């Protein structure tokens, strides 16, 4: 019974981190693992041989290897919606038919990029990419991480329905030079289509007689896009079995592939495929996504940690915490098991974070001396992303490494105000360089880690019904169907729009 495995895990002795280092001279070698240009240092977690062995038994009891094989084979692992989760097929790993289909759709995307590059469709130098959630977070994060500043195309990714997000883009862009990319899995996403209508109106007001001729659609429902008005030759489909938050690998990556070059997109896929192979082929004791998930579950279930903090010590990765919030909290923010029974374990931690060294002067006081135990994740890049005095990058990396050391070691003082308890865990991911291949591997690592966490919790990471309720209520408020909501919400609506509106 898995209950027995959880009881064994919870009964493990809670040995301080410094003691774990003292008793095991090979700790860094055993828990410092390298893959695809990334060094993963898990030695500052409370995992030891006994903990790893206990989690391996739990993983076996939960049929992790069987479920991972089912995931890659394209079986319907998303049981509540009765479909597969085939983002792996987008990078060449999985059911052969799905892999072939993904390759064909990638070639279609590449061909459209080549046509656009010729200028046949227009003299475009600017791209507005509209989407929300997975249709925007991935492209926006990837573009910020990899852009060099001298690209042929200026790319703006807009997701928010707030006009204050879109209007500044329209003010600085030129309608005749703008390619509009609409990313929506169903092509019914209200926020995205409202923004798309505003961009088309802007184009018409600037004298564009056929604004739909400047539109590319990225969707799993091409018929819906064509019905909306997009020419079928400019619709780039992707598989229905690719979830939104896992869709960067599909045609959702079109805008970045166009802006940065298709070879960048190919490198992204190649890096992710390297991590796919590692996850599939490596025993659990050296399997990086599995070990990271073991640490996640240890802190959530044994130490009662409700959050995990992610700090990128590289400005280019500033959007990574946002990306991980959707990936992890939308995937594993569940309250029932696969069988529909109440989940008796803690589900996904609340993921939050920021950029170092800024965060050190904002939230690290709580991390070092607050009453909350918060596992911390640091990311840094050895190769600098600037050409300034090397002292900048050296200082950045030293601050990153020092924070992890300080969280673990602490510092005792007779003055209670200056006492640091220490024994606070962290993981450090050290990238050799920030390129598409490495980012691909990094994001695939987080995907597989999220999957392992879901298997250990016995939940479905591939549905997201919780996203829908707020949308339904917003539609009900807009329709004003005579069925008022609670008095507080009605009062807010009346104050904003006037009584009866």
C-alpha positions as CSV (number, residue, x, y, z in Angstrom):
1,X,0.0,0.0,0.0
2,X,1.3,3.5,-0.8
3,X,0.2,4.7,2.6
4,X,2.9,2.4,4.1
5,X,5.4,4.0,1.7
6,X,4.4,7.5,2.8
7,X,4.6,6.6,6.4
8,X,8.2,5.2,5.9
9,X,9.1,8.5,4.2
10,X,7.7,10.6,7.0
11,X,9.5,8.4,9.6
12,X,12.9,9.2,8.1
13,X,15.3,10.9,10.5
14,X,15.5,14.7,9.9
15,X,19.3,15.1,9.6
16,X,20.7,18.7,9.2
17,X,22.2,19.5,5.9
18,X,25.6,20.2,7.4
19,X,25.6,16.8,9.0
20,X,24.7,15.2,5.7
21,X,27.8,16.7,4.2
22,X,30.0,15.7,7.1
23,X,29.0,12.1,7.0
24,X,29.2,11.6,3.2
25,X,32.3,12.8,1.5
26,X,30.8,11.8,-1.9
27,X,27.6,13.8,-1.4
28,X,28.4,16.4,-4.1
29,X,29.5,13.8,-6.6
30,X,26.4,11.7,-6.0
31,X,23.9,14.6,-6.0
32,X,25.6,16.8,-8.5
33,X,24.4,15.6,-11.9
34,X,25.0,16.9,-15.4
35,X,22.9,16.6,-18.5
36,X,22.6,18.6,-21.7
37,X,24.9,21.4,-20.6
38,X,23.2,21.9,-17.2
39,X,24.7,21.0,-13.8
40,X,22.0,20.1,-11.3
41,X,23.3,20.5,-7.7
42,X,20.8,18.7,-5.4
43,X,23.3,18.2,-2.6
44,X,21.8,21.1,-0.5
45,X,18.5,19.2,-0.2
46,X,17.8,16.8,2.6
47,X,17.8,13.8,0.2
48,X,20.2,11.0,1.3
49,X,20.5,7.4,0.3
50,X,17.7,6.3,2.7
51,X,15.3,9.0,1.4
52,X,16.1,8.2,-2.2
53,X,15.5,4.5,-1.6
54,X,12.2,5.2,0.2
55,X,11.0,7.4,-2.7
56,X,12.2,4.8,-5.3
57,X,9.9,2.2,-3.5
58,X,7.0,4.7,-3.6
59,X,7.7,5.4,-7.3
60,X,7.6,1.6,-8.0
61,X,4.4,1.2,-6.1
62,X,2.9,4.1,-8.1
63,X,4.1,2.4,-11.3
64,X,6.1,5.4,-12.4
65,X,8.0,3.6,-15.1
66,X,4.8,2.1,-16.5
67,X,3.1,5.5,-16.5
68,X,6.1,7.2,-18.1
69,X,6.1,4.6,-20.9
70,X,2.4,5.2,-21.4
71,X,3.0,8.9,-21.6
72,X,5.7,8.5,-24.3
73,X,3.7,5.9,-26.1
74,X,0.8,8.2,-26.7
75,X,-1.7,6.4,-24.5
76,X,-4.6,8.3,-23.0
77,X,-2.9,9.3,-19.8
78,X,-5.2,12.3,-19.4
79,X,-7.9,10.1,-18.1
80,X,-10.5,12.8,-17.3
81,X,-10.5,14.0,-20.9
82,X,-9.7,10.6,-22.5
83,X,-6.7,11.7,-24.5
84,X,-3.0,11.5,-24.7
85,X,-0.4,14.1,-23.7
86,X,1.9,14.1,-26.7
87,X,4.2,17.1,-26.2
88,X,7.1,14.6,-26.4
89,X,6.2,13.7,-29.9
90,X,6.8,17.3,-30.9
91,X,10.5,16.8,-30.2
92,X,10.7,13.3,-31.7
93,X,9.9,11.1,-28.7
94,X,6.8,9.0,-28.6
95,X,4.3,7.2,-30.8
96,X,5.8,6.9,-34.3
97,X,2.6,8.1,-36.0
98,X,2.4,11.2,-33.7
99,X,6.1,11.9,-34.2
100,X,5.7,11.8,-38.0
101,X,2.6,14.1,-37.8
102,X,4.5,16.6,-35.6
103,X,7.5,16.6,-38.0
104,X,5.1,17.2,-40.9
105,X,3.5,20.1,-39.1
106,X,6.9,21.5,-38.2
107,X,7.9,21.4,-41.9
108,X,4.7,23.3,-42.7
109,X,5.7,25.9,-40.2
110,X,9.2,26.1,-41.6
111,X,7.8,26.5,-45.2
112,X,5.6,29.4,-44.1
113,X,8.5,31.0,-42.4
114,X,10.5,30.7,-45.7
115,X,7.7,32.3,-47.7
116,X,7.4,35.2,-45.2
117,X,11.2,35.7,-45.5
118,X,10.9,36.2,-49.2
119,X,8.6,39.2,-48.7
120,X,5.8,37.7,-50.9
121,X,3.2,38.1,-48.2
122,X,4.3,41.6,-47.2
123,X,7.3,43.6,-46.1
124,X,7.0,42.6,-42.4
125,X,9.4,43.7,-39.8
126,X,7.2,43.5,-36.7
127,X,5.2,40.7,-35.2
128,X,2.3,40.9,-32.7
129,X,1.8,37.5,-31.1
130,X,-1.5,37.2,-29.3
131,X,-2.3,34.4,-26.9
132,X,-2.8,33.7,-23.2
133,X,-1.4,31.1,-20.8
134,X,0.6,28.5,-22.6
135,X,0.0,30.2,-25.9
136,X,1.9,33.3,-24.8
137,X,4.1,32.5,-21.7
138,X,6.4,30.1,-23.6
139,X,7.1,32.3,-26.6
140,X,7.5,35.4,-24.5
141,X,9.9,33.7,-22.1
142,X,11.9,32.1,-24.8
143,X,12.2,35.3,-26.8
144,X,13.4,37.3,-23.8
145,X,16.0,34.6,-23.0
146,X,17.5,34.3,-26.5
147,X,17.0,37.6,-28.3
148,X,20.2,39.4,-29.3
149,X,18.7,42.8,-30.0
150,X,19.6,42.8,-33.7
151,X,16.8,40.6,-35.1
152,X,15.1,41.3,-38.4
153,X,11.7,41.2,-36.6
154,X,10.5,43.1,-33.6
155,X,8.3,40.7,-31.6
156,X,5.7,41.8,-29.1
157,X,3.8,39.1,-27.2
158,X,0.5,40.3,-25.7
159,X,-1.7,38.2,-23.5
160,X,-3.7,40.4,-21.2
161,X,-7.2,41.6,-22.1
162,X,-6.3,44.9,-20.5
163,X,-6.0,47.5,-23.3
164,X,-3.1,49.0,-21.5
165,X,-1.1,45.9,-22.5
166,X,-1.9,46.1,-26.2
167,X,-2.2,49.9,-26.9
168,X,1.5,50.7,-26.3
169,X,2.4,48.1,-28.9
170,X,0.0,49.5,-31.5
171,X,1.4,53.0,-30.8
172,X,5.0,52.0,-31.7
173,X,4.2,49.5,-34.5
174,X,3.4,50.3,-38.1
175,X,0.3,48.5,-39.4
176,X,1.7,47.8,-42.9
177,X,4.8,46.2,-41.4
178,X,3.0,44.1,-38.8
179,X,2.3,40.4,-39.0
180,X,-0.4,39.4,-36.6
181,X,-0.1,35.9,-35.1
182,X,-3.1,34.6,-33.2
183,X,-2.3,31.6,-30.9
184,X,-5.3,29.7,-29.4
185,X,-5.7,26.0,-29.1
186,X,-9.4,26.1,-29.7
187,X,-9.5,29.4,-31.5
188,X,-12.3,30.5,-29.2
189,X,-10.2,32.1,-26.4
190,X,-12.2,35.2,-25.5
191,X,-9.2,37.4,-24.4
192,X,-7.1,36.5,-27.4
193,X,-9.9,37.0,-30.0
194,X,-10.9,40.4,-28.5
195,X,-7.3,41.5,-28.7
196,X,-7.1,40.2,-32.3
197,X,-10.2,42.2,-33.3
198,X,-8.6,45.4,-31.9
199,X,-5.5,44.8,-33.9
200,X,-7.5,44.2,-37.1
201,X,-9.4,47.4,-36.4
202,X,-6.1,49.3,-36.0
203,X,-5.0,47.9,-39.3
204,X,-8.1,49.0,-41.1
205,X,-7.9,52.5,-39.6
206,X,-4.4,52.7,-41.0
207,X,-5.6,52.0,-44.5
208,X,-5.0,48.2,-44.7
209,X,-7.8,46.9,-46.9
210,X,-7.3,43.2,-46.2
211,X,-5.9,42.9,-42.6
212,X,-6.7,39.2,-42.5
213,X,-4.1,38.8,-45.2
214,X,-1.5,39.7,-42.5
215,X,-2.7,37.1,-40.0
216,X,-1.2,33.7,-39.1
217,X,-3.2,31.3,-36.9
218,X,-1.7,28.8,-34.5
219,X,-4.3,26.3,-33.3
220,X,-5.4,22.7,-32.8
221,X,-8.8,23.6,-34.5
222,X,-7.9,24.8,-38.0
223,X,-11.5,24.7,-39.2
224,X,-12.4,27.2,-36.4
225,X,-9.6,29.5,-37.5
226,X,-10.7,29.4,-41.2
227,X,-14.3,30.1,-40.1
228,X,-13.0,33.1,-38.2
229,X,-11.5,34.4,-41.4
230,X,-7.9,33.2,-41.6
231,X,-6.7,31.9,-45.0
232,X,-6.1,28.1,-44.6
233,X,-2.6,28.5,-46.1
234,X,-1.7,30.6,-43.1
235,X,-3.1,28.3,-40.4
236,X,-0.5,26.3,-38.6
237,X,-2.2,23.4,-36.8
238,X,-0.9,21.4,-33.9
239,X,-2.2,18.2,-32.3
240,X,-5.2,18.2,-30.0
241,X,-3.2,15.9,-27.7
242,X,-0.7,18.7,-27.0
243,X,-1.7,20.6,-23.9
244,X,-1.6,24.4,-23.9
245,X,1.1,24.7,-21.2
246,X,3.2,22.1,-23.1
247,X,2.7,23.6,-26.5
248,X,5.9,25.7,-27.0
249,X,7.3,22.8,-29.0
250,X,4.5,22.9,-31.5
251,X,3.4,25.6,-33.9
252,X,2.9,27.8,-30.9
253,X,6.7,28.4,-31.2
254,X,6.2,30.0,-34.7
255,X,6.7,33.6,-33.7
256,X,9.9,32.9,-31.9
257,X,11.1,30.7,-34.8
258,X,10.4,33.5,-37.2
259,X,11.9,36.2,-35.1
260,X,15.1,34.3,-34.0
261,X,15.4,31.8,-36.9
262,X,14.1,28.4,-37.5
263,X,17.4,26.8,-36.5
264,X,16.8,28.2,-33.0
265,X,13.5,26.3,-32.8
266,X,15.2,23.1,-34.0
267,X,17.9,23.5,-31.3
268,X,15.1,24.0,-28.7
269,X,13.5,20.7,-29.8
270,X,16.9,18.9,-29.8
271,X,17.7,20.0,-26.3
272,X,14.3,18.8,-25.0
273,X,14.8,15.5,-26.7
274,X,18.1,15.0,-24.8
275,X,16.2,15.4,-21.5
276,X,13.5,13.1,-22.7
277,X,16.0,10.4,-23.3
278,X,17.6,11.0,-20.0
279,X,14.3,10.7,-18.2
280,X,13.3,7.5,-20.1
281,X,16.6,5.7,-19.8
282,X,18.2,6.7,-16.5
283,X,17.7,4.7,-13.3
284,X,15.8,6.7,-10.6
285,X,18.9,7.1,-8.3
286,X,20.5,9.2,-11.1
287,X,17.4,10.4,-12.8
288,X,17.4,14.2,-12.5
289,X,13.7,15.0,-12.9
290,X,12.8,12.1,-10.5
291,X,15.3,13.2,-7.9
292,X,14.0,16.8,-8.0
293,X,10.4,15.5,-7.6
294,X,11.5,13.3,-4.7
295,X,12.9,16.5,-3.0
296,X,9.6,18.4,-3.9
297,X,7.5,15.7,-2.2
298,X,9.8,15.4,0.8
299,X,9.4,19.1,1.6
300,X,5.7,19.2,0.8
301,X,4.6,16.1,2.7
302,X,7.3,15.7,5.4
303,X,8.3,19.3,6.2
304,X,4.9,20.9,5.3
305,X,6.4,23.4,2.9
306,X,3.6,25.2,0.9
307,X,5.7,27.2,-1.5
308,X,8.9,26.8,-3.6
309,X,10.9,29.9,-4.6
310,X,12.7,30.1,-8.0
311,X,15.4,32.8,-8.5
312,X,17.1,33.2,-11.9
313,X,20.5,34.9,-11.5
314,X,20.3,36.0,-15.1
315,X,18.1,38.8,-16.3
316,X,17.4,36.8,-19.5
317,X,15.6,34.2,-17.5
318,X,13.4,36.7,-15.7
319,X,10.1,35.2,-17.0
320,X,11.0,31.6,-16.0
321,X,9.2,31.8,-12.7
322,X,6.0,32.9,-14.5
323,X,6.4,30.0,-16.9
324,X,6.8,27.5,-14.1
325,X,3.8,28.9,-12.2
326,X,1.5,27.8,-15.0
327,X,3.4,24.5,-15.7
328,X,3.4,23.3,-12.1
329,X,0.3,24.9,-10.5
330,X,-2.0,24.4,-13.4
331,X,-0.8,20.8,-13.8
332,X,-0.7,19.7,-10.2
333,X,-3.0,22.1,-8.4
334,X,-5.6,19.3,-7.9
335,X,-7.6,18.2,-4.9
336,X,-8.7,14.7,-6.1
337,X,-6.9,11.6,-7.1
338,X,-7.1,9.8,-10.4
339,X,-10.0,7.8,-9.0
340,X,-11.8,11.0,-8.1
341,X,-11.3,10.6,-4.3
342,X,-10.2,13.5,-2.1
343,X,-6.4,14.0,-2.2
344,X,-5.0,13.5,1.3
345,X,-1.6,14.8,0.4
346,X,-0.4,18.4,-0.3
347,X,-0.7,19.1,-4.0
348,X,1.5,21.5,-6.0
349,X,3.4,24.0,-4.0
350,X,2.8,27.6,-4.7
351,X,5.6,28.6,-7.1
352,X,7.0,32.1,-6.9
353,X,10.3,33.9,-7.4
354,X,12.2,36.6,-9.1
355,X,15.5,37.7,-10.4
356,X,18.8,37.9,-8.5
357,X,20.3,40.0,-7.2
358,X,17.2,42.2,-7.0
359,X,15.4,39.6,-4.9
360,X,18.1,39.6,-2.3
361,X,17.1,43.1,-1.3
362,X,13.4,42.2,-1.2
363,X,12.4,38.7,-0.1
364,X,15.5,37.0,1.1
365,X,15.0,38.4,4.6
366,X,12.1,35.9,5.0
367,X,14.0,33.1,3.4
368,X,16.9,33.4,5.8
369,X,15.1,34.4,9.1
370,X,11.4,34.0,8.6
371,X,9.3,31.3,10.2
372,X,8.4,29.7,6.8
373,X,10.6,27.0,5.5
374,X,10.9,27.6,1.7
375,X,12.9,25.4,-0.6
376,X,14.8,27.6,-3.0
377,X,15.9,27.0,-6.5
378,X,18.7,29.0,-8.1
379,X,19.5,29.2,-11.8
380,X,22.7,30.8,-13.1
381,X,24.6,30.8,-16.4
382,X,28.4,30.4,-16.6
383,X,28.7,32.3,-19.9
384,X,27.7,36.0,-19.4
385,X,25.0,37.5,-21.5
386,X,26.7,40.9,-21.7
387,X,30.0,42.5,-22.9
388,X,30.6,44.7,-19.8
389,X,33.4,44.4,-17.3
390,X,33.6,40.7,-16.2
391,X,33.2,41.9,-12.6
392,X,29.4,42.2,-13.3
393,X,29.0,38.6,-14.1
394,X,31.4,37.4,-11.5
395,X,29.6,39.3,-8.8
396,X,26.3,37.9,-10.0
397,X,27.5,34.3,-9.8
398,X,29.2,34.8,-6.4
399,X,26.0,36.2,-5.0
400,X,24.0,33.2,-6.3
401,X,26.4,30.6,-4.8
402,X,26.7,32.5,-1.5
403,X,23.0,32.6,-1.0
404,X,22.7,28.8,-1.2
405,X,25.6,28.4,1.2
406,X,24.2,30.9,3.6
407,X,20.7,29.3,3.6
408,X,22.3,25.9,4.5
409,X,25.0,27.0,7.0
410,X,23.2,29.9,8.8
411,X,25.1,31.8,11.4
412,X,24.7,31.5,15.1
413,X,24.7,34.7,17.3
414,X,24.0,35.6,20.9
415,X,21.9,38.5,19.5
416,X,18.6,36.8,18.4
417,X,18.0,39.5,15.8
418,X,21.2,38.5,14.1
419,X,20.8,34.8,14.4
420,X,20.4,32.7,11.2
421,X,19.0,29.3,11.8
422,X,20.3,27.7,8.6
423,X,19.5,24.2,7.5
424,X,17.4,25.7,4.7
425,X,17.4,23.8,1.5
426,X,18.2,24.9,-2.0
427,X,18.9,23.4,-5.5
428,X,21.2,25.1,-8.0
429,X,20.9,24.7,-11.7
430,X,24.1,26.0,-13.4
431,X,23.9,26.3,-17.2
432,X,27.1,26.4,-19.3
433,X,25.5,28.9,-21.6
434,X,22.0,30.2,-22.4
435,X,21.1,28.9,-25.8
436,X,18.1,27.2,-27.4
437,X,19.4,23.7,-26.8
438,X,20.0,24.3,-23.2
439,X,16.7,26.0,-22.6
440,X,15.0,23.1,-24.4
441,X,16.6,20.6,-22.0
442,X,15.8,22.9,-19.0
443,X,12.1,23.2,-19.8
444,X,11.8,19.4,-20.5
445,X,13.3,18.8,-17.1
446,X,10.6,20.8,-15.5
447,X,7.9,19.0,-17.5
448,X,9.2,15.6,-16.4
449,X,9.6,16.7,-12.8
450,X,6.0,17.9,-12.8
451,X,4.9,14.6,-14.2
452,X,6.8,12.6,-11.6
453,X,5.3,14.7,-8.9
454,X,1.8,14.0,-10.3
455,X,2.5,10.2,-10.4
456,X,3.7,10.2,-6.8
457,X,0.5,12.2,-5.8
458,X,-1.7,9.9,-7.9
459,X,-3.3,12.9,-9.7
460,X,-3.9,13.9,-13.4
461,X,-1.5,16.7,-14.4
462,X,-3.0,17.1,-17.9
463,X,-6.4,18.6,-17.2
464,X,-7.2,22.1,-15.9
465,X,-10.9,22.3,-15.2
466,X,-10.2,24.8,-12.4
467,X,-9.4,27.4,-15.0
468,X,-12.9,27.4,-16.4
469,X,-15.1,28.4,-13.4
470,X,-13.9,32.0,-13.4
471,X,-14.5,32.3,-17.1
472,X,-18.0,31.0,-16.8
473,X,-18.8,33.5,-14.1
474,X,-17.4,36.3,-16.2
475,X,-19.6,35.3,-19.1
476,X,-22.6,35.2,-16.7
477,X,-21.9,38.7,-15.4
478,X,-21.5,40.0,-19.0
479,X,-24.7,38.4,-20.1
480,X,-26.6,39.8,-17.1
481,X,-29.1,36.9,-17.4
482,X,-31.1,38.0,-14.3
483,X,-29.4,35.5,-12.0
484,X,-27.2,37.7,-9.8
485,X,-24.2,36.4,-8.1
486,X,-23.3,37.2,-4.5
487,X,-24.1,40.6,-3.1
488,X,-20.4,41.6,-3.0
489,X,-19.8,40.8,-6.6
490,X,-23.0,42.6,-7.7
491,X,-22.0,45.7,-5.8
492,X,-18.6,45.7,-7.5
493,X,-20.2,45.4,-10.9
494,X,-22.7,48.3,-10.1
495,X,-19.9,50.5,-8.9
496,X,-17.8,49.8,-12.0
497,X,-20.5,50.0,-14.7
498,X,-23.5,51.6,-13.0
499,X,-26.7,50.0,-11.7
500,X,-28.4,47.7,-14.1
501,X,-25.5,47.5,-16.5
